[in-house]
């Protein structure tokens, strides 16, 4: 290896260490945020779908149960986004979102890498915590660790559905977060879409939009057959949304990678207010 290559490798190593040492709170927040989301999904999944749950027995209509699940998870997402932690990390809690902002040049390489690692770890730990607390209740086939699986329409339609809902979510996030008058409502828009998708789209694809979320459930359920759908369709859909947005409004209309930005928390992505930036 020549001197230039060694120097470049050492510089990259130092950049990685610097990012980890300065931005580890944001990485931990991303893991915790998705972990809490998974715990919420597991508990509401049990209450609404386990046949022994009094809520399930009281509400025999699966559509009504999906609506309640959608509301619960939409509110969970909103709570995470607007929490002090979510305001600091940007509340991506989704590798597809992080990857899209990386593509837009709003998240640096090592931050994106550690965000995504943290999200996968957080999803697995979140389901593990729920499983520890709930025992065999969460492994019942009606709950099955709230695994995302395609509906009766098949894998191909599930893939297309995941791509479409992911595209819409990211496109809405980009429009709202970059419109000054309504930017502070980005989390509410995202939460409403999550609620609507679970209510209406879940029977088609299981409603994931999130590779780490699906992996966290699949890891514990040992259900790997359909994971390729959730590893491919959501990032493709969100990256397509970014391309459409860029071609329509341009890169100057993308301000930052946070879903809630104007707050008193530091931003490791753009330096607001006064955070230390890390070179890519």
Backbone as CSV, one residue per row, in Angstrom:
resi,resn,N_x,N_y,N_z,CA_x,CA_y,CA_z,C_x,C_y,C_z
1,UNK,0.855,-1.190,0.000,0.000,0.000,0.000,0.894,1.244,0.000
2,UNK,0.639,2.183,-0.916,1.505,3.352,-1.013,1.190,4.361,0.085
3,UNK,2.057,5.364,0.183,1.944,6.345,1.261,0.620,7.094,1.213
4,UNK,0.184,7.470,0.012,-1.062,8.217,-0.129,-2.251,7.398,0.359
5,UNK,-2.273,6.104,0.021,-3.371,5.242,0.440,-3.381,5.080,1.957
6,UNK,-2.174,4.935,2.547,-2.080,4.800,4.000,-2.576,6.065,4.684
7,UNK,-2.173,7.216,4.165,-2.608,8.495,4.735,-4.117,8.638,4.657
8,UNK,-4.684,8.266,3.509,-6.125,8.363,3.343,-6.858,7.430,4.300
9,UNK,-6.328,6.219,4.471,-6.945,5.256,5.383,-6.888,5.763,6.821
10,UNK,-5.762,6.340,7.211,-5.622,6.876,8.563,-6.548,8.060,8.792
11,UNK,-6.686,8.907,7.766,-7.588,10.058,7.872,-9.031,9.597,8.037
12,UNK,-9.401,8.579,7.267,-10.770,8.055,7.355,-11.021,7.432,8.725
13,UNK,-10.017,6.752,9.259,-10.150,6.154,10.585,-10.331,7.228,11.646
14,UNK,-9.549,8.295,11.547,-9.674,9.395,12.503,-11.034,10.073,12.388
15,UNK,-11.537,10.199,11.161,-12.858,10.801,10.947,-13.935,9.949,11.593
16,UNK,-13.814,8.639,11.448,-14.784,7.730,12.061,-14.753,7.848,13.585
17,UNK,-13.548,7.855,14.157,-13.408,7.948,15.614,-13.960,9.283,16.118
18,UNK,-13.703,10.339,15.362,-14.193,11.655,15.746,-15.715,11.692,15.736
19,UNK,-16.308,11.129,14.693,-17.767,11.086,14.618,-18.351,10.295,15.775
20,UNK,-17.757,9.154,16.063,-18.267,8.312,17.142,-18.123,8.983,18.501
21,UNK,-16.991,9.648,18.719,-16.748,10.280,20.021,-17.620,11.514,20.239
22,UNK,-17.941,12.233,19.156,-18.714,13.467,19.288,-20.216,13.256,19.155
23,UNK,-20.621,12.263,18.363,-22.035,12.132,18.013,-22.693,10.876,18.580
24,UNK,-22.003,10.194,19.489,-22.580,8.974,20.048,-23.937,9.192,20.712
25,UNK,-24.223,10.361,21.311,-25.570,10.521,21.877,-26.668,10.398,20.820
26,UNK,-26.437,10.966,19.645,-27.427,10.860,18.574,-27.591,9.414,18.104
27,UNK,-26.492,8.677,18.042,-26.579,7.275,17.634,-27.383,6.484,18.664
28,UNK,-27.114,6.739,19.929,-27.844,6.048,21.001,-29.326,6.412,20.970
29,UNK,-29.629,7.666,20.659,-31.021,8.109,20.557,-31.741,7.365,19.437
30,UNK,-31.064,7.203,18.296,-31.691,6.490,17.182,-32.002,5.045,17.571
31,UNK,-31.092,4.398,18.271,-31.336,3.027,18.726,-32.497,2.992,19.713
32,UNK,-32.497,3.935,20.648,-33.551,3.968,21.662,-34.902,4.294,21.039
33,UNK,-34.911,5.205,20.076,-36.163,5.602,19.451,-36.839,4.445,18.743
34,UNK,-36.086,3.698,17.941,-36.696,2.573,17.245,-36.998,1.440,18.221
35,UNK,-36.169,1.303,19.257,-36.451,0.303,20.278,-37.783,0.565,20.961
36,UNK,-38.041,1.825,21.307,-39.320,2.176,21.930,-40.484,1.967,20.970
37,UNK,-40.256,2.265,19.697,-41.299,2.046,18.697,-41.655,0.563,18.620
38,UNK,-40.639,-0.305,18.660,-40.881,-1.741,18.585,-41.574,-2.268,19.839
39,UNK,-41.201,-1.749,20.984,-41.876,-2.149,22.228,-43.345,-1.784,22.153
40,UNK,-43.635,-0.568,21.695,-45.016,-0.126,21.537,-45.763,-1.021,20.552
41,UNK,-45.130,-1.342,19.420,-45.774,-2.190,18.418,-46.082,-3.571,18.985
42,UNK,-45.158,-4.120,19.757,-45.371,-5.446,20.335,-46.523,-5.450,21.329
43,UNK,-46.568,-4.453,22.184,-47.630,-4.415,23.191,-48.994,-4.181,22.557
44,UNK,-49.082,-3.243,21.652,-50.372,-3.002,21.002,-50.744,-4.167,20.086
45,UNK,-49.732,-4.802,19.489,-50.004,-5.990,18.688,-50.635,-7.089,19.514
46,UNK,-50.140,-7.268,20.743,-50.727,-8.262,21.638,-52.148,-7.871,22.026
47,UNK,-52.322,-6.648,22.501,-53.635,-6.233,22.998,-54.721,-6.308,21.926
48,UNK,-54.332,-6.046,20.682,-55.328,-5.982,19.621,-55.486,-7.299,18.852
49,UNK,-54.454,-8.148,18.833,-54.517,-9.319,17.970,-54.459,-10.668,18.684
50,UNK,-53.946,-10.722,19.897,-53.895,-12.005,20.586,-55.315,-12.451,20.923
51,UNK,-55.680,-13.695,20.602,-57.063,-14.140,20.817,-57.507,-14.113,22.276
52,UNK,-56.567,-14.170,23.220,-56.937,-14.125,24.637,-57.046,-12.705,25.181
53,UNK,-56.685,-11.726,24.374,-56.765,-10.332,24.828,-58.221,-9.894,24.907
54,UNK,-58.625,-9.278,26.020,-60.008,-8.791,26.122,-60.334,-7.732,25.075
55,UNK,-59.328,-6.966,24.648,-59.559,-5.963,23.603,-59.896,-6.665,22.289
56,UNK,-59.143,-7.706,21.965,-59.403,-8.471,20.741,-60.794,-9.094,20.779
57,UNK,-61.166,-9.620,21.915,-62.469,-10.267,22.044,-63.608,-9.263,21.966
58,UNK,-63.348,-8.050,22.422,-64.376,-7.013,22.383,-64.543,-6.433,20.989
59,UNK,-63.472,-6.448,20.215,-63.482,-5.839,18.882,-63.209,-6.911,17.827
60,UNK,-64.233,-7.609,17.377,-64.025,-8.681,16.397,-63.711,-8.191,14.985
61,UNK,-63.972,-6.914,14.699,-63.749,-6.377,13.360,-62.265,-6.091,13.140
62,UNK,-61.586,-6.809,12.221,-60.139,-6.592,12.020,-59.817,-5.188,11.517
63,UNK,-60.719,-4.584,10.748,-60.451,-3.224,10.267,-60.422,-2.242,11.424
64,UNK,-61.362,-2.378,12.345,-61.386,-1.490,13.504,-60.137,-1.671,14.346
65,UNK,-59.684,-2.904,14.474,-58.459,-3.150,15.236,-57.257,-2.524,14.533
66,UNK,-57.235,-2.591,13.208,-56.135,-1.955,12.473,-56.168,-0.443,12.638
67,UNK,-57.341,0.139,12.650,-57.448,1.582,12.862,-56.876,1.958,14.220
68,UNK,-57.224,1.188,15.240,-56.700,1.468,16.574,-55.188,1.259,16.624
69,UNK,-54.704,0.226,15.937,-53.261,0.002,15.872,-52.588,1.161,15.156
70,UNK,-53.210,1.631,14.085,-52.656,2.765,13.349,-52.577,4.009,14.207
71,UNK,-53.635,4.277,14.942,-53.632,5.450,15.827,-52.541,5.313,16.880
72,UNK,-52.437,4.119,17.468,-51.443,3.892,18.518,-50.032,4.091,17.991
73,UNK,-49.732,3.522,16.821,-48.376,3.627,16.296,-48.106,5.004,15.700
74,UNK,-49.134,5.637,15.150,-48.967,7.014,14.687,-48.624,7.939,15.837
75,UNK,-49.331,7.769,16.951,-49.049,8.591,18.131,-47.672,8.257,18.707
76,UNK,-47.281,6.990,18.648,-45.945,6.608,19.102,-44.873,7.312,18.278
77,UNK,-45.058,7.307,16.952,-44.097,7.974,16.078,-44.034,9.465,16.372
78,UNK,-45.193,10.100,16.537,-45.235,11.532,16.834,-44.543,11.823,18.163
79,UNK,-44.816,10.976,19.154,-44.188,11.167,20.456,-42.681,11.094,20.393
80,UNK,-42.159,10.149,19.612,-40.711,10.017,19.467,-40.128,11.219,18.737
81,UNK,-40.774,11.647,17.665,-40.268,12.767,16.866,-40.209,14.050,17.683
82,UNK,-41.242,14.304,18.499,-41.309,15.566,19.250,-40.724,15.464,20.655
83,UNK,-40.206,14.305,21.002,-39.549,14.171,22.304,-38.221,14.919,22.278
84,UNK,-37.675,15.264,23.439,-36.354,15.929,23.461,-35.284,15.125,22.733
85,UNK,-35.331,13.803,22.854,-34.362,12.965,22.149,-34.571,13.034,20.646
86,UNK,-35.822,12.909,20.226,-36.113,12.954,18.800,-35.726,14.280,18.176
87,UNK,-35.894,15.353,18.927,-35.511,16.672,18.424,-34.003,16.790,18.258
88,UNK,-33.250,15.987,19.003,-31.788,16.071,18.903,-31.248,15.246,17.739
89,UNK,-31.694,14.008,17.600,-31.144,13.158,16.537,-31.808,13.415,15.192
90,UNK,-33.011,13.950,15.218,-33.790,14.123,14.000,-34.850,13.058,13.836
91,UNK,-34.809,12.040,14.704,-35.828,10.985,14.750,-36.021,10.300,13.406
92,UNK,-34.922,9.883,12.793,-35.055,9.085,11.576,-35.680,7.736,11.898
93,UNK,-35.107,7.058,12.889,-35.472,5.706,13.347,-35.825,4.784,12.173
94,UNK,-35.169,4.973,11.060,-35.454,4.203,9.855,-34.243,4.314,8.911
95,UNK,-33.587,3.202,8.586,-32.435,3.275,7.678,-32.766,3.895,6.327
96,UNK,-33.988,3.707,5.850,-34.373,4.275,4.555,-34.376,5.793,4.600
97,UNK,-34.837,6.359,5.715,-34.840,7.813,5.881,-33.408,8.325,5.958
98,UNK,-32.588,7.666,6.758,-31.188,8.069,6.893,-30.462,7.983,5.554
99,UNK,-30.662,6.884,4.838,-30.019,6.703,3.539,-30.443,7.795,2.555
100,UNK,-31.710,8.184,2.619,-32.205,9.225,1.718,-31.573,10.572,2.027
101,UNK,-31.477,10.920,3.298,-30.839,12.186,3.651,-29.343,12.162,3.350
102,UNK,-28.735,10.982,3.438,-27.333,10.851,3.009,-27.220,11.133,1.514
103,UNK,-28.129,10.576,0.735,-28.141,10.830,-0.709,-28.317,12.314,-1.007
104,UNK,-29.094,12.998,-0.185,-29.335,14.426,-0.373,-28.181,15.283,0.132
105,UNK,-27.169,14.647,0.706,-26.010,15.384,1.202,-26.217,16.049,2.539
106,UNK,-27.224,15.606,3.285,-27.550,16.236,4.563,-27.099,15.428,5.773
107,UNK,-26.600,14.217,5.529,-26.028,13.395,6.596,-24.674,12.897,6.105
108,UNK,-23.664,13.030,6.930,-22.326,12.604,6.545,-22.193,11.083,6.642
109,UNK,-21.176,10.572,5.959,-21.053,9.126,5.776,-21.045,8.366,7.096
110,UNK,-20.161,8.771,8.026,-20.055,8.009,9.260,-21.274,8.192,10.153
111,UNK,-21.880,9.366,10.113,-23.126,9.553,10.861,-24.219,8.639,10.300
112,UNK,-24.322,8.583,8.984,-25.314,7.706,8.357,-25.039,6.245,8.712
113,UNK,-23.772,5.863,8.672,-23.407,4.474,8.969,-23.768,4.093,10.396
114,UNK,-23.417,4.949,11.348,-23.708,4.636,12.745,-25.196,4.768,13.057
115,UNK,-25.894,5.683,12.405,-27.349,5.770,12.558,-27.985,4.439,12.158
116,UNK,-27.613,3.921,10.995,-28.234,2.704,10.480,-27.908,1.504,11.367
117,UNK,-26.655,1.390,11.803,-26.284,0.314,12.722,-27.111,0.412,14.002
118,UNK,-27.216,1.615,14.537,-27.965,1.822,15.778,-29.435,1.465,15.604
119,UNK,-30.002,1.813,14.476,-31.412,1.510,14.232,-31.666,0.003,14.215
120,UNK,-30.794,-0.756,13.560,-30.956,-2.209,13.543,-30.802,-2.798,14.942
121,UNK,-29.797,-2.325,15.662,-29.587,-2.822,17.025,-30.778,-2.469,17.907
122,UNK,-31.254,-1.240,17.788,-32.392,-0.801,18.596,-33.637,-1.617,18.332
123,UNK,-33.887,-1.959,17.072,-35.072,-2.751,16.732,-35.008,-4.134,17.371
124,UNK,-33.847,-4.770,17.286,-33.683,-6.103,17.872,-33.850,-6.044,19.386
125,UNK,-33.222,-5.064,20.028,-33.301,-4.953,21.489,-34.720,-4.607,21.926
126,UNK,-35.404,-3.762,21.162,-36.776,-3.403,21.513,-37.689,-4.611,21.552
127,UNK,-37.600,-5.463,20.532,-38.419,-6.681,20.516,-37.980,-7.630,21.622
128,UNK,-36.676,-7.670,21.894,-36.171,-8.520,22.976,-36.752,-8.086,24.318
129,UNK,-36.794,-6.790,24.575,-37.371,-6.285,25.826,-38.845,-6.649,25.919
130,UNK,-39.584,-6.437,24.823,-41.000,-6.779,24.814,-41.202,-8.270,25.032
131,UNK,-40.343,-9.079,24.418,-40.442,-10.531,24.564,-40.146,-10.961,25.999
132,UNK,-39.167,-10.308,26.610,-38.832,-10.623,27.997,-39.989,-10.295,28.929
133,UNK,-40.654,-9.193,28.681,-41.769,-8.765,29.531,-43.040,-9.557,29.281
134,UNK,-43.251,-9.977,28.041,-44.517,-10.604,27.668,-44.423,-12.120,27.521
135,UNK,-43.220,-12.636,27.450,-43.051,-14.077,27.354,-43.644,-14.647,26.079
136,UNK,-44.333,-15.782,26.205,-44.865,-16.486,25.046,-46.046,-15.771,24.403
137,UNK,-46.574,-14.784,25.071,-47.712,-14.064,24.496,-47.350,-13.424,23.165
138,UNK,-46.123,-12.942,23.075,-45.708,-12.238,21.855,-45.347,-13.205,20.730
139,UNK,-45.084,-14.465,21.074,-44.720,-15.445,20.051,-45.935,-16.168,19.477
140,UNK,-47.107,-15.903,20.014,-48.327,-16.526,19.479,-48.463,-16.182,17.998
141,UNK,-48.904,-17.121,17.170,-48.999,-16.864,15.722,-49.801,-15.622,15.349
142,UNK,-50.751,-15.246,16.169,-51.557,-14.051,15.871,-50.758,-12.771,16.068
143,UNK,-49.692,-12.852,16.862,-48.839,-11.681,17.120,-47.497,-11.849,16.407
144,UNK,-46.836,-12.974,16.677,-45.591,-13.374,16.001,-44.563,-12.249,15.962
145,UNK,-44.338,-11.647,17.108,-43.329,-10.599,17.237,-43.603,-9.419,16.287
146,UNK,-44.881,-9.198,15.986,-45.357,-8.157,15.053,-44.533,-8.132,13.764
147,UNK,-44.251,-9.326,13.247,-43.494,-9.451,12.001,-44.296,-8.894,10.832
148,UNK,-43.611,-8.256,9.909,-44.256,-7.744,8.695,-44.177,-8.815,7.609
149,UNK,-45.340,-9.209,7.115,-45.409,-10.229,6.064,-46.396,-9.774,4.999
150,UNK,-46.178,-10.176,3.745,-47.110,-9.807,2.681,-48.486,-10.433,2.903
151,UNK,-49.509,-9.768,2.379,-50.857,-10.301,2.463,-51.120,-11.332,1.386
152,UNK,-52.387,-11.668,1.200,-52.788,-12.701,0.256,-52.530,-12.303,-1.195
153,UNK,-52.279,-11.023,-1.432,-52.090,-10.567,-2.815,-50.741,-10.981,-3.386
154,UNK,-49.823,-11.401,-2.528,-48.547,-11.904,-3.009,-47.385,-10.956,-2.817
155,UNK,-46.190,-11.487,-3.039,-44.960,-10.736,-2.785,-44.785,-9.545,-3.726
156,UNK,-45.105,-9.749,-4.989,-44.907,-8.673,-5.966,-45.734,-7.450,-5.648
157,UNK,-47.009,-7.658,-5.339,-47.884,-6.530,-4.992,-47.429,-5.899,-3.679
158,UNK,-46.979,-6.724,-2.744,-46.480,-6.201,-1.468,-45.273,-5.300,-1.700
159,UNK,-44.374,-5.735,-2.585,-43.199,-4.933,-2.916,-43.620,-3.579,-3.491
160,UNK,-44.533,-3.586,-4.437,-44.997,-2.340,-5.062,-45.666,-1.442,-4.030
161,UNK,-46.474,-2.054,-3.161,-47.168,-1.277,-2.132,-46.176,-0.615,-1.184
162,UNK,-45.153,-1.379,-0.748,-44.133,-0.810,0.135,-43.390,0.332,-0.546
163,UNK,-43.096,0.156,-1.813,-42.398,1.202,-2.557,-43.239,2.469,-2.625
164,UNK,-44.540,2.313,-2.897,-45.424,3.475,-3.054,-45.596,4.215,-1.736
165,UNK,-45.884,3.481,-0.648,-46.122,4.179,0.623,-44.838,4.824,1.136
166,UNK,-43.691,4.193,0.858,-42.415,4.791,1.268,-42.131,6.055,0.460
167,UNK,-42.416,5.998,-0.826,-42.258,7.173,-1.685,-43.103,8.334,-1.165
168,UNK,-44.365,8.078,-0.883,-45.269,9.141,-0.426,-44.797,9.722,0.902
169,UNK,-44.426,8.845,1.846,-43.977,9.325,3.152,-42.775,10.250,3.011
170,UNK,-41.753,9.819,2.248,-40.553,10.632,2.125,-40.822,11.913,1.366
171,UNK,-41.650,11.853,0.355,-41.979,13.040,-0.425,-42.692,14.063,0.451
172,UNK,-43.620,13.600,1.273,-44.329,14.500,2.193,-43.360,15.089,3.209
173,UNK,-42.473,14.263,3.765,-41.492,14.761,4.731,-40.637,15.860,4.115
174,UNK,-40.179,15.654,2.891,-39.322,16.647,2.236,-40.091,17.939,1.964
175,UNK,-41.311,17.839,1.499,-42.093,19.040,1.214,-42.386,19.815,2.488
176,UNK,-42.899,19.119,3.509,-43.320,19.798,4.740,-42.119,20.338,5.507
177,UNK,-41.067,19.537,5.654,-39.916,19.973,6.447,-39.163,21.127,5.805
178,UNK,-39.365,21.331,4.510,-38.679,22.421,3.812,-39.613,23.560,3.427
179,UNK,-40.765,23.595,4.056,-41.706,24.707,3.903,-41.802,25.413,5.249
180,UNK,-41.256,26.610,5.348,-41.079,27.273,6.642,-42.346,27.337,7.485
181,UNK,-43.464,27.650,6.867,-44.696,27.880,7.630,-45.227,26.614,8.300
182,UNK,-44.900,25.459,7.760,-45.457,24.221,8.303,-44.383,23.212,8.709
183,UNK,-43.125,23.601,8.644,-42.031,22.660,8.922,-42.162,22.017,10.304
184,UNK,-42.657,22.774,11.268,-42.763,22.229,12.627,-43.809,21.120,12.735
185,UNK,-44.631,20.960,11.705,-45.670,19.925,11.722,-45.235,18.659,10.977
186,UNK,-43.971,18.578,10.598,-43.496,17.413,9.843,-43.795,16.111,10.575
187,UNK,-43.557,16.085,11.867,-43.816,14.881,12.649,-45.280,14.494,12.663
188,UNK,-46.167,15.481,12.665,-47.595,15.189,12.645,-48.008,14.584,11.304
189,UNK,-47.478,15.127,10.222,-47.770,14.567,8.905,-47.292,13.117,8.837
190,UNK,-46.083,12.872,9.330,-45.541,11.514,9.314,-46.401,10.576,10.156
191,UNK,-46.813,11.031,11.336,-47.636,10.204,12.213,-48.986,9.867,11.599
192,UNK,-49.588,10.842,10.938,-50.885,10.604,10.283,-50.736,9.575,9.170
193,UNK,-49.668,9.684,8.389,-49.455,8.722,7.313,-49.240,7.314,7.870
194,UNK,-48.487,7.198,8.959,-48.293,5.885,9.589,-49.635,5.303,10.007
195,UNK,-50.483,6.128,10.622,-51.796,5.669,11.071,-52.666,5.222,9.893
196,UNK,-52.674,6.008,8.840,-53.484,5.676,7.659,-52.969,4.415,6.984
197,UNK,-51.660,4.305,6.857,-51.081,3.137,6.201,-51.401,1.851,6.954
198,UNK,-51.262,1.873,8.276,-51.560,0.677,9.060,-53.033,0.308,8.922
199,UNK,-53.893,1.314,8.904,-55.327,1.066,8.802,-55.717,0.480,7.457
200,UNK,-55.121,0.991,6.373,-55.579,0.662,5.029,-54.632,-0.245,4.250
201,UNK,-53.315,-0.063,4.431,-52.360,-0.764,3.588,-51.804,-2.030,4.220
202,UNK,-51.855,-2.145,5.540,-51.236,-3.286,6.231,-51.662,-4.651,5.684
203,UNK,-52.907,-4.866,5.289,-53.269,-6.190,4.746,-52.553,-6.532,3.439
204,UNK,-51.954,-5.542,2.784,-51.283,-5.797,1.507,-49.827,-6.201,1.722
205,UNK,-49.096,-5.421,2.513,-47.662,-5.681,2.683,-47.220,-5.871,4.122
206,UNK,-48.118,-5.662,5.070,-47.721,-5.686,6.470,-47.322,-4.326,6.996
207,UNK,-47.152,-3.343,6.083,-46.845,-1.955,6.404,-45.568,-1.828,7.233
208,UNK,-44.446,-1.786,6.550,-43.164,-1.631,7.229,-42.543,-0.277,6.937
209,UNK,-42.121,-0.063,5.696,-41.374,1.130,5.261,-40.026,1.243,5.946
210,UNK,-39.632,0.202,6.680,-38.470,0.323,7.552,-37.718,-1.002,7.625
211,UNK,-36.561,-1.127,6.969,-35.804,-2.380,7.010,-35.436,-2.828,8.422
212,UNK,-35.052,-1.894,9.276,-34.648,-2.256,10.631,-35.844,-2.731,11.447
213,UNK,-36.982,-2.066,11.280,-38.193,-2.481,11.995,-38.564,-3.919,11.629
214,UNK,-38.519,-4.240,10.325,-38.856,-5.591,9.881,-37.807,-6.604,10.346
215,UNK,-36.541,-6.208,10.322,-35.478,-7.106,10.774,-35.623,-7.426,12.253
216,UNK,-35.966,-6.420,13.070,-36.112,-6.648,14.503,-37.137,-7.723,14.812
217,UNK,-38.253,-7.712,14.097,-39.275,-8.744,14.289,-38.841,-10.073,13.694
218,UNK,-38.287,-10.031,12.476,-37.876,-11.266,11.798,-36.796,-12.003,12.580
219,UNK,-35.904,-11.265,13.218,-34.809,-11.866,13.980,-35.356,-12.755,15.085
220,UNK,-36.367,-12.289,15.780,-36.931,-13.057,16.896,-37.918,-14.120,16.417
221,UNK,-38.648,-13.821,15.346,-39.600,-14.795,14.813,-38.927,-15.824,13.925
222,UNK,-37.646,-15.565,13.572,-36.922,-16.425,12.630,-37.723,-16.592,11.341
223,UNK,-38.187,-15.452,10.840,-39.012,-15.418,9.646,-38.291,-14.591,8.596
224,UNK,-37.535,-15.258,7.734,-36.657,-14.557,6.802,-37.182,-14.530,5.370
225,UNK,-38.257,-15.265,5.104,-38.716,-15.454,3.721,-38.974,-14.156,2.971
226,UNK,-39.539,-13.183,3.662,-40.029,-11.988,2.991,-39.189,-10.750,3.272
227,UNK,-38.074,-10.941,3.971,-37.305,-9.781,4.412,-36.761,-8.975,3.233
228,UNK,-36.534,-9.639,2.112,-35.995,-8.938,0.936,-36.913,-7.799,0.493
229,UNK,-38.216,-7.970,0.688,-39.167,-6.921,0.297,-38.908,-5.652,1.097
230,UNK,-38.714,-5.817,2.396,-38.589,-4.669,3.295,-37.175,-4.096,3.317
231,UNK,-36.227,-4.846,2.767,-34.867,-4.332,2.621,-34.671,-3.567,1.315
232,UNK,-35.561,-3.771,0.374,-35.393,-3.146,-0.946,-36.436,-2.085,-1.265
233,UNK,-37.715,-2.410,-1.099,-38.776,-1.483,-1.519,-38.750,-0.148,-0.763
234,UNK,-38.640,-0.119,0.575,-38.642,1.179,1.263,-37.489,2.097,0.859
235,UNK,-36.223,1.637,0.845,-35.162,2.560,0.409,-35.310,3.003,-1.041
236,UNK,-35.749,2.088,-1.914,-35.949,2.487,-3.306,-37.034,3.557,-3.400
237,UNK,-38.134,3.348,-2.704,-39.227,4.317,-2.739,-38.811,5.678,-2.223
238,UNK,-38.079,5.702,-1.115,-37.667,6.979,-0.535,-36.604,7.670,-1.377
239,UNK,-35.694,6.903,-1.944,-34.685,7.498,-2.819,-35.322,8.051,-4.090
240,UNK,-36.335,7.378,-4.597,-37.068,7.906,-5.752,-37.767,9.218,-5.395
241,UNK,-38.324,9.281,-4.190,-38.963,10.522,-3.732,-37.956,11.662,-3.693
242,UNK,-36.741,11.359,-3.224,-35.692,12.377,-3.174,-35.335,12.857,-4.572
243,UNK,-35.259,11.917,-5.523,-34.915,12.300,-6.895,-35.993,13.197,-7.495
244,UNK,-37.249,12.841,-7.283,-38.346,13.664,-7.801,-38.319,15.040,-7.166
245,UNK,-38.083,15.072,-5.859,-38.026,16.355,-5.158,-36.888,17.220,-5.695
246,UNK,-35.710,16.611,-5.868,-34.556,17.364,-6.365,-34.800,17.906,-7.769
247,UNK,-35.395,17.098,-8.621,-35.631,17.520,-10.000,-36.725,18.582,-10.091
248,UNK,-37.592,18.619,-9.077,-38.690,19.584,-9.079,-38.289,20.892,-8.421
249,UNK,-37.643,20.810,-7.257,-37.334,22.025,-6.498,-35.833,22.309,-6.387
250,UNK,-34.987,21.317,-6.601,-33.554,21.534,-6.526,-32.993,21.298,-5.138
251,UNK,-31.674,21.110,-5.076,-31.014,20.798,-3.802,-31.038,21.965,-2.827
252,UNK,-31.213,23.183,-3.313,-31.247,24.344,-2.426,-32.476,24.366,-1.533
253,UNK,-33.485,23.551,-1.891,-34.714,23.513,-1.104,-34.708,22.379,-0.083
254,UNK,-33.533,21.821,0.219,-33.413,20.817,1.272,-32.573,21.420,2.382
255,UNK,-33.189,21.700,3.511,-32.496,22.447,4.561,-31.658,21.554,5.467
256,UNK,-32.258,20.500,6.018,-31.516,19.673,6.970,-32.162,18.300,7.041
257,UNK,-31.565,17.420,7.838,-32.015,16.027,7.914,-32.916,15.760,9.102
258,UNK,-33.236,16.773,9.879,-34.088,16.567,11.041,-35.562,16.676,10.684
259,UNK,-36.385,15.849,11.338,-37.823,15.991,11.151,-38.374,17.141,11.979
260,UNK,-37.695,17.477,13.071,-38.049,18.666,13.847,-36.759,19.413,14.130
261,UNK,-36.620,20.578,13.516,-35.320,21.230,13.523,-35.236,22.459,14.416
262,UNK,-36.223,23.314,14.389,-36.134,24.576,15.123,-36.418,24.347,16.599
263,UNK,-35.412,23.889,17.312,-35.523,23.650,18.748,-34.188,23.977,19.392
264,UNK,-34.074,23.735,20.679,-32.857,24.121,21.395,-31.815,23.009,21.437
265,UNK,-32.032,21.945,20.654,-31.081,20.837,20.626,-30.052,21.040,19.515
266,UNK,-28.865,20.536,19.733,-27.831,20.660,18.711,-28.203,19.833,17.486
267,UNK,-27.676,20.220,16.356,-27.869,19.459,15.120,-26.506,19.069,14.582
268,UNK,-26.191,17.778,14.598,-24.891,17.319,14.113,-24.809,17.356,12.594
269,UNK,-25.947,17.595,11.934,-25.974,17.564,10.481,-25.653,18.924,9.857
270,UNK,-26.182,19.990,10.442,-25.941,21.300,9.854,-25.265,22.277,10.807
271,UNK,-25.074,21.858,12.082,-24.391,22.716,13.026,-25.280,23.607,13.853
272,UNK,-26.590,23.547,13.660,-27.523,24.388,14.414,-27.897,23.693,15.719
273,UNK,-27.907,24.365,16.864,-27.265,25.665,17.103,-25.893,25.452,17.731
274,UNK,-24.892,25.526,16.920,-23.534,25.473,17.429,-22.951,24.096,17.633
275,UNK,-23.524,23.067,16.978,-22.950,21.736,17.121,-21.665,21.627,16.322
276,UNK,-20.793,20.747,16.776,-19.542,20.524,16.078,-19.787,19.633,14.877
277,UNK,-19.388,20.055,13.707,-19.566,19.262,12.506,-18.393,18.297,12.335
278,UNK,-18.695,17.168,11.710,-17.669,16.182,11.421,-17.531,16.029,9.925
279,UNK,-16.321,16.123,9.426,-16.119,16.004,7.987,-16.413,14.598,7.514
280,UNK,-16.890,14.490,6.284,-17.174,13.170,5.720,-15.881,12.523,5.246
